[in-house]
């Protein structure tokens, strides 16, 4: 009886986790377009090995730059990314600190 209850509980918990991570077709398209844009900008700037990024399902990008890049180099990339309609927003980091902050309060959703 205890094993049966455990199996039922485990199955329900697993279904809840899977449901939260399921993307709609619209989210998949948005995320893919944003990902392709960021990848292209980094590649064209020859910085694809000096940055890593995460694209969220809403097209928001968190990008982390290598510490070897200068402020001028990463600022140019961030400005290009923020000017795109493919992205819903950009947050940039270098060495564990946020760089290229937007003025005013900014609310990030994780």
Secondary structure, DSSP 4 states (H G I P E B T S, - for coil): -HHHHHHHHHHHHHHHHHHHTPPPHHHHHHHHHHHHHHHHHHHHTT-TTSEEEEE-TTSEEEEEE-TTS-HHHHHHHHHHHHT-TT-SEEEEEETTEEESPPSS------
